[in-house]
Amino acid sequence: MTTLRVGVGSGNPVKRRAVELALGAAADADLPGDPTGVAIESVPVDSGVSEQPTGHAETVAGAENRAAAVLEAEPEEETAGLRGDDPAAFDLGVGIEGGVAGFDGADGRYLIMWAAVTDGDRVGRAAGPSLALPADVAARIDDGEELGPVIDDRLGTDGVATRGGAAGALTAGRVDRAEALAAAVSGALGPFVSELY
């Protein structure tokens, strides 16, 4: 293998950027197959969970489902030949899912983010930072609304999910969504880049 083909289970450009950042951070580490390059492709897939995942279990399941679904997807024609003898497959599938959950010992609801990475045999999982939600935002989520549109409504914006995300909005830009998601992806890459696993 000369190029590691990585599919990101989303069409969201912020999630793709998170994977680019994570794999850039892993550049000095051994990557599966000792590739000479990395090709990252966005692959919109269904998460298999609700539009607004609630709780850690559902959020983790969404990330895992996205990662697994990527391995079943067909790569784009222009990059399909990069894998050599098996051009219809990705080497790694990456799933990223944001959700809302509580924590034992902490009041309120939190924005959470989970990533999963799989090669079809192994699965790595990790979480990114968790950020407290304002009480009125949490109440609207509990009533069945989605976090992104609620934040857009509160701020009078449109499409926060494809820009700085709720993480950026909740911290006045101090937490960059792509970097926060990259931390989760980097952690989920652990079993593939560390000898400790």
C-alpha positions, 0 to 999 in steps of 0.5 A: 500500500502506498496511500492510506485511504480514509473515509470520513462518515459525513459530508460536513467539511468541519468533520473532514477537517478534523480528520485531516488535523488528526492524521497530520498530528499522527504523521510522525507515528506509524500509520497502518501499512506504513503509507507514503501518503494519506487520501481523505474522502468525505462519505455521507452515511447514515448514523443509524441514531436520532438526529440529536443523539442523547446520552453517551451510548447513542452518541458512541453508537452513531460514531461507530455506525458511521465508521462502519458504514464508510467501509461499505461505501464505494470511493470516488472514481478519481481516488479509487485506484489509490488502494492498489489491488482492492480499489473499492475499499477504504483502509480506515473508516472514521465516524464522528458524532456530537450529542448531548448528555449528562455526567455523574457528579456534574449538574446540567447537560453537556455537548459531547463529541465522540469519534470511532475509527475502524479497519473492519476488525478493530475499533478505536473510540475516544471523546473530545471536550465536553461543554456545559449547555445553557439551561434554556438551550438544554431545555429545548433539546430535552423538548426534542429540538436539535442543538445546531438549529437551537444555537442558530435561533439563539444567535440569529445565524444559519448553519452553525454546524458547518462552521464553528459549531456549538463548541465555538458558539458556547466559548466565543470561539475559544474552542475550535470545533475542528480542533475539538473533534480532531482530539477525539479522532486522534484518541480513536486512532490510538489502537492503530498508531500506538504499540500499547494496544 
